Amino acid sequence: MKKQAIGALALCAVLFVGCGQEEIPEEKTLRTVETETAGKTAIASGFSYSGKAAPSKEVSVVPTVPGKVINFNYDVGDTVREGAVLFSVDSADLQNNLRSLEANYHVAELNLNNAKNTYENNKILFDEEIISQTEFDQIKLAYETTEANLTATQIQIENLKKNISDCTVTSPMSGVIAQRGVERGGFASQAAPAYTVMDLSTIKVEVGVSEQVVNTIAIGDEVAVKMTAVSAEPLTGRVSTISPSAGQTGTYTVKIELNNQDGAIKAGMLAEVSFTMEQSEEAFVLPRNAVLTKDGETYVYILEGNTVKKTPVETGIETGETIEITSGLSEGMEVVTKGQTYISDGEEVNTADSAQKTPENTETDAEPETAEDAEGKEE
């Protein structure tokens, strides 16, 4: 009897506990996504190629007349004007030769005058048949030979004067001295440049572009040239020449010119030239991975409330990281940019912001317990 009573009490206790518990509904697990608000901005696609800065003009100066250097006037880094004297070589021997030739020329003039008088006098005798043809021919030959000798001496003098003038070497153009190869007292010859002069007022950058790009470039096009050693912002260059044939590497040489009046760009600096293929100033632009393609359909997911909607779109310019949407979007739409791979049309989702709200945070946001509530729990 005692055992039956205990069993009945236990059964009642179980039933009492079971009746007091409420059934907990199963929570639905939602995928978390990130979105981006559709808005218009600029987009451009293109190609970049590396090159080096070089002077627009570069001239190596060598002396026409070799000789001992008696002085030089400019050093590396100096700015020179066209016609400025760079250096001079010793012309003493040439000056002595010139004086000798000028003396010979004076003698030749005297001989020519004498031969001319002889010729004119004997021509009269020949006309009157006083002297023979043979005698007259000899006199005429002597006169013409003397005249030729005078002319030859005159040419030698002119050449020697030019050589003396060339002993003073001038700059063939305005620019900056990039190299000096002469020393006072040293010997200057044509074996090595005495000076190298560069025109750095305009800089050129040469790049080799592929056949897929070369026909999209035209002379006069403006291009962006990034030179981190000069400026954090890209510089603006202009296409000056395009090679009509490919080189040994299979690329086409394109030259870009940049204004360098301030001299900030130095020869040899690295440059990255960007050619724009397509561009749009106002376009809907999304991350490339936000746009999905399946079974020939291109689409994105639009968030409407807590539900995503599959929306077909058409695309335009691609840059690798971003893509232009030409149709299918409107200003202000929330486009799913992360988590879109695993969702489906009409699915309810969480956004990244709402997912950060944890259960602990929810409890913290609830109203605090009153003293009466606490006492009731203790009872």
C-alpha positions as CSV (number, residue, x, y, z in Angstrom):
1,M,0.0,0.0,0.0
2,K,2.8,2.3,0.9
3,K,4.6,1.6,-2.4
4,Q,1.4,2.4,-4.4
5,A,1.1,5.7,-2.7
6,I,4.7,6.6,-3.5
7,G,4.2,5.7,-7.2
8,A,1.1,7.8,-7.4
9,L,2.8,10.8,-6.0
10,A,5.7,10.4,-8.4
11,L,3.3,10.2,-11.4
12,C,1.6,13.3,-10.3
13,A,4.9,15.1,-9.9
14,V,5.9,14.1,-13.5
15,L,2.5,15.2,-14.9
16,F,2.8,18.5,-12.9
17,V,6.2,19.3,-14.3
18,G,5.2,18.4,-17.9
19,C,2.1,20.6,-17.8
20,G,4.1,23.5,-16.4
21,Q,6.6,23.6,-19.4
22,E,5.8,25.6,-22.6
23,E,6.7,24.1,-26.0
24,I,9.7,26.0,-27.5
25,P,9.3,26.7,-31.3
26,E,12.3,25.7,-33.5
27,E,14.3,28.7,-34.6
28,K,14.8,29.3,-38.4
29,T,18.4,29.7,-39.5
30,L,18.8,32.6,-42.0
31,R,21.8,33.2,-44.2
32,T,23.7,36.5,-43.7
33,V,24.5,38.8,-46.7
34,E,26.1,42.2,-47.3
35,T,24.6,44.8,-49.6
36,E,25.6,47.9,-51.4
37,T,23.3,50.8,-52.4
38,A,23.2,51.2,-56.2
39,G,24.5,54.6,-57.3
40,K,26.2,56.1,-60.3
41,T,29.9,56.8,-60.6
42,A,32.7,56.7,-63.2
43,I,34.2,53.6,-64.6
44,A,37.0,52.9,-67.1
45,S,38.8,49.9,-68.5
46,G,42.3,49.9,-69.9
47,F,45.7,48.4,-69.9
48,S,48.9,49.5,-68.2
49,Y,52.5,49.1,-69.4
50,S,55.8,49.9,-67.8
51,G,58.6,52.0,-69.2
52,K,61.3,54.5,-68.3
53,A,61.6,58.2,-68.6
54,A,64.1,59.4,-71.3
55,P,65.0,62.8,-72.6
56,S,63.2,63.9,-75.8
57,K,66.6,64.7,-77.3
58,E,70.1,63.6,-76.5
59,V,73.3,64.6,-78.3
60,S,76.8,63.3,-77.8
61,V,79.4,66.0,-78.5
62,V,82.8,65.0,-79.9
63,P,85.5,67.4,-81.2
64,T,85.9,67.7,-84.9
65,V,89.6,68.5,-84.3
66,P,91.4,66.3,-81.7
67,G,93.7,68.1,-79.3
68,K,94.8,69.0,-75.8
69,V,91.9,70.5,-73.8
70,I,92.9,73.9,-72.5
71,N,89.6,74.7,-70.7
72,F,86.0,73.6,-70.2
73,N,83.1,75.8,-69.0
74,Y,80.3,73.4,-67.9
75,D,79.9,70.4,-65.6
76,V,77.3,67.7,-65.1
77,G,73.9,69.1,-64.2
78,D,74.6,72.6,-65.7
79,T,72.1,74.1,-68.0
80,V,73.4,75.3,-71.4
81,R,72.1,77.3,-74.3
82,E,72.5,76.4,-77.9
83,G,75.9,77.8,-79.2
84,A,77.4,78.1,-75.7
85,V,81.1,77.2,-75.6
86,L,81.6,73.9,-73.9
87,F,85.4,73.5,-74.1
88,S,88.4,74.4,-76.2
89,V,91.4,72.4,-77.5
90,D,94.9,73.8,-78.2
91,S,95.0,75.4,-81.7
92,A,98.6,76.7,-81.6
93,D,99.9,74.3,-84.3
94,L,97.0,75.1,-86.5
95,Q,97.6,78.9,-86.1
96,N,101.3,78.4,-87.1
97,N,100.2,76.4,-90.2
98,L,97.7,79.1,-91.1
99,R,100.4,81.8,-91.0
100,S,102.6,79.6,-93.3
101,L,99.8,79.1,-95.8
102,E,99.0,82.8,-95.8
103,A,102.6,83.5,-96.7
104,N,102.5,80.9,-99.5
105,Y,99.3,82.4,-100.7
106,H,101.0,85.8,-101.0
107,V,103.8,84.3,-103.0
108,A,101.3,82.5,-105.2
109,E,99.5,85.8,-105.9
110,L,102.8,87.4,-107.1
111,N,103.5,84.4,-109.3
112,L,100.0,84.5,-110.7
113,N,100.4,88.3,-111.6
114,N,103.7,87.6,-113.3
115,A,102.3,84.6,-115.2
116,K,99.3,86.6,-116.3
117,N,101.5,89.5,-117.7
118,T,103.6,86.9,-119.5
119,Y,100.5,85.2,-120.9
120,E,98.9,88.5,-122.1
121,N,102.1,89.8,-123.8
122,N,102.8,86.5,-125.6
123,K,99.2,86.2,-126.7
124,I,99.8,89.4,-128.8
125,L,102.9,87.9,-130.3
126,F,101.1,84.7,-131.0
127,D,98.2,86.6,-132.7
128,E,100.8,88.3,-134.9
129,E,102.4,84.9,-135.6
130,I,105.7,86.0,-134.1
131,I,105.8,82.9,-131.8
132,S,104.8,79.4,-132.5
133,Q,101.8,77.5,-131.2
134,T,104.0,75.3,-129.1
135,E,105.6,78.2,-127.3
136,F,102.3,79.9,-126.6
137,D,100.8,76.7,-125.3
138,Q,103.7,76.4,-122.8
139,I,103.2,80.0,-121.6
140,K,99.4,79.4,-121.2
141,L,99.9,76.2,-119.2
142,A,102.3,78.0,-116.8
143,Y,99.7,80.7,-116.3
144,E,96.9,78.3,-115.6
145,T,99.0,76.2,-113.3
146,T,99.9,79.3,-111.2
147,E,96.3,80.3,-111.1
148,A,95.3,76.7,-109.9
149,N,98.0,76.8,-107.2
150,L,96.6,80.0,-105.8
151,T,93.1,78.6,-105.7
152,A,94.4,75.4,-103.9
153,T,96.3,77.5,-101.3
154,Q,93.1,79.6,-100.7
155,I,91.1,76.4,-100.1
156,Q,93.7,75.1,-97.7
157,I,93.5,78.4,-95.8
158,E,89.7,78.2,-95.5
159,N,89.9,74.7,-94.3
160,L,92.5,75.5,-91.7
161,K,90.5,78.5,-90.5
162,K,87.5,76.2,-90.0
163,N,89.6,73.7,-88.1
164,I,90.8,76.5,-85.8
165,S,87.2,77.6,-85.3
166,D,86.3,74.0,-84.4
167,C,88.9,74.0,-81.7
168,T,86.2,75.9,-79.8
169,V,83.4,73.3,-79.2
170,T,79.9,74.7,-78.7
171,S,76.6,73.0,-77.6
172,P,74.5,71.9,-80.5
173,M,71.3,72.5,-78.6
174,S,69.9,73.9,-75.3
175,G,69.6,71.4,-72.5
176,V,71.3,70.0,-69.4
177,I,74.8,68.5,-69.2
178,A,74.4,64.8,-68.5
179,Q,78.0,63.7,-69.0
180,R,81.4,65.4,-69.2
181,G,84.3,63.4,-70.6
182,V,87.0,66.0,-70.8
183,E,89.5,67.3,-68.3
184,R,91.8,70.4,-68.5
185,G,95.1,69.2,-69.9
186,G,93.6,65.9,-71.2
187,F,93.3,64.9,-74.8
188,A,89.9,65.1,-76.6
189,S,89.2,63.0,-79.6
190,Q,86.4,61.4,-81.5
191,A,87.0,58.1,-79.8
192,A,84.6,59.1,-76.9
193,P,82.0,61.8,-76.3
194,A,83.4,64.9,-74.7
195,Y,80.0,66.0,-73.5
196,T,76.4,64.6,-73.5
197,V,73.6,67.1,-73.6
198,M,70.0,66.2,-72.9
199,D,66.8,68.2,-73.5
200,L,64.8,67.4,-70.4
201,S,62.1,70.1,-71.0
202,T,60.1,67.3,-72.6
203,I,60.3,63.7,-71.4
204,K,59.4,60.7,-73.5
205,V,58.3,57.3,-72.2
206,E,58.5,54.3,-74.5
207,V,56.3,51.3,-73.9
208,G,55.6,48.1,-76.0
209,V,51.9,47.4,-76.4
210,S,50.2,44.3,-77.7
211,E,48.4,43.9,-81.0
212,Q,45.0,43.9,-79.2
213,V,45.7,47.4,-77.9
214,V,47.7,49.2,-80.6
215,N,44.7,49.9,-82.9
216,T,42.8,51.6,-80.0
217,I,45.5,54.2,-79.6
218,A,45.9,57.3,-81.7
219,I,48.5,60.0,-81.9
220,G,47.5,62.9,-79.7
221,D,45.6,60.7,-77.2
222,E,46.0,61.8,-73.5
223,V,47.2,59.0,-71.2
224,A,47.8,58.7,-67.5
225,V,51.4,58.2,-66.5
226,K,52.1,57.1,-62.9
227,M,55.6,58.1,-61.6
228,T,55.6,57.6,-57.9
229,A,59.1,59.2,-57.6
230,V,57.6,62.5,-58.9
231,S,53.9,62.6,-57.8
232,A,51.3,60.6,-55.9
233,E,48.8,61.6,-58.6
234,P,49.2,60.3,-62.2
235,L,50.7,62.8,-64.7
236,T,49.1,63.5,-68.1
237,G,51.1,62.5,-71.2
238,R,50.3,62.6,-74.9
239,V,50.9,59.9,-77.5
240,S,53.5,61.2,-79.9
241,T,54.4,58.2,-82.1
242,I,53.1,54.7,-82.8
243,S,55.3,52.2,-84.5
244,P,53.7,50.7,-87.6
245,S,55.4,47.3,-87.1
246,A,56.1,45.0,-84.2
247,G,59.5,44.5,-82.7
248,Q,61.3,41.3,-81.9
249,T,59.2,40.9,-78.8
250,G,56.0,41.1,-80.8
251,T,54.9,44.4,-79.3
252,Y,54.5,47.8,-80.9
253,T,56.5,50.7,-79.6
254,V,54.4,53.7,-78.5
255,K,56.1,57.0,-77.3
256,I,54.4,59.3,-74.8
257,E,55.6,62.8,-74.2
258,L,55.3,64.7,-70.9
259,N,55.9,68.3,-70.1
260,N,58.9,68.7,-67.7
261,Q,59.5,72.4,-67.6
262,D,60.1,72.2,-63.8
263,G,62.7,69.5,-64.2
264,A,61.1,67.2,-61.7
265,I,61.3,64.1,-63.9
266,K,64.8,62.7,-64.3
267,A,65.9,60.4,-67.1
268,G,65.7,56.7,-66.1
269,M,62.7,57.1,-63.6
270,L,60.2,54.2,-63.8
271,A,56.8,55.0,-65.3
272,E,53.5,53.1,-65.7
273,V,51.4,54.2,-68.6
274,S,47.7,53.5,-68.6
275,F,45.7,53.5,-71.8
276,T,41.9,53.8,-71.5
277,M,39.9,51.5,-73.7
278,E,36.4,52.3,-72.6
279,Q,35.0,54.7,-70.1
280,S,31.7,56.0,-68.7
281,E,31.3,59.0,-66.4
282,E,27.9,58.0,-64.9
283,A,27.2,54.3,-64.6
284,F,25.9,51.8,-62.0
285,V,29.1,50.1,-60.9
286,L,29.2,46.9,-58.8
287,P,31.9,44.6,-57.5
288,R,32.5,42.0,-60.2
289,N,31.6,39.0,-58.0
290,A,28.2,40.6,-57.2
291,V,27.0,39.7,-60.7
292,L,26.2,36.0,-61.3
293,T,25.9,34.1,-64.6
294,K,24.1,30.8,-64.9
295,D,22.5,29.0,-67.8
296,G,23.1,32.0,-70.0
297,E,21.4,34.4,-67.6
298,T,23.2,37.3,-65.9
299,Y,21.6,38.5,-62.7
300,V,22.0,40.1,-59.3
301,Y,20.1,39.7,-56.0
302,I,18.2,42.8,-54.8
303,L,17.3,43.0,-51.1
304,E,13.7,44.0,-50.5
305,G,13.0,44.1,-46.8
306,N,14.4,40.9,-45.5
307,T,13.9,39.0,-48.8
308,V,16.1,38.8,-51.8
309,K,14.9,39.0,-55.3
310,K,16.7,37.7,-58.4
311,T,17.0,40.5,-60.9
312,P,18.3,40.1,-64.5
313,V,20.8,42.7,-65.6
314,E,22.9,43.7,-68.6
315,T,26.6,44.5,-68.2
316,G,29.1,46.8,-69.9
317,I,32.6,47.9,-69.0
318,E,34.7,45.5,-66.9
319,T,37.8,46.4,-65.0
320,G,38.5,43.1,-63.3
321,E,37.4,44.2,-59.9
322,T,34.3,46.1,-60.9
323,I,31.6,45.9,-63.6
324,E,29.2,48.4,-65.2
325,I,25.5,47.6,-65.1
326,T,23.8,49.1,-68.1
327,S,20.2,48.0,-67.4
328,G,18.3,46.3,-64.6
329,L,19.1,48.6,-61.7
330,S,17.6,51.7,-60.3
331,E,19.1,54.4,-58.0
332,G,18.9,53.3,-54.4
333,M,18.4,49.6,-54.8
334,E,20.2,47.4,-52.3
335,V,22.3,44.9,-54.2
336,V,23.7,41.8,-52.5
337,T,27.5,41.9,-52.8
338,K,28.5,39.1,-50.3
339,G,26.8,35.8,-49.7
340,Q,24.9,35.9,-53.0
341,T,26.4,32.6,-54.1
342,Y,24.4,30.5,-51.7
343,I,21.0,32.2,-51.7
344,S,18.0,31.8,-54.0
345,D,15.1,33.9,-55.3
346,G,12.6,34.8,-52.6
347,E,14.8,33.6,-49.7
348,E,14.6,35.5,-46.4
349,V,18.1,36.6,-45.2
350,N,19.9,38.5,-42.5
351,T,22.0,41.5,-43.3
352,A,25.5,41.8,-41.9
353,D,24.3,44.6,-39.5
354,S,21.4,42.6,-38.1
355,A,23.5,39.5,-37.7
356,Q,25.8,41.4,-35.3
357,K,23.0,41.7,-32.8
358,T,23.6,38.6,-30.6
359,P,21.1,37.0,-28.1
360,E,23.2,38.5,-25.3
361,N,22.7,41.9,-26.8
362,T,19.0,41.3,-27.0
363,E,18.8,40.4,-23.4
364,T,20.8,43.5,-22.5
365,D,18.3,45.6,-24.4
366,A,15.3,44.2,-22.4
367,E,13.7,46.0,-19.4
368,P,15.4,45.2,-16.1
369,E,13.6,43.0,-13.5
370,T,11.7,44.6,-10.7
371,A,12.1,43.5,-7.0
372,E,8.7,41.8,-7.1
373,D,9.8,39.7,-10.1
374,A,13.0,38.6,-8.3
375,E,11.0,37.6,-5.2
376,G,8.5,35.6,-7.3
377,K,11.4,33.7,-8.9
378,E,12.9,32.8,-5.5
379,E,9.5,31.5,-4.3
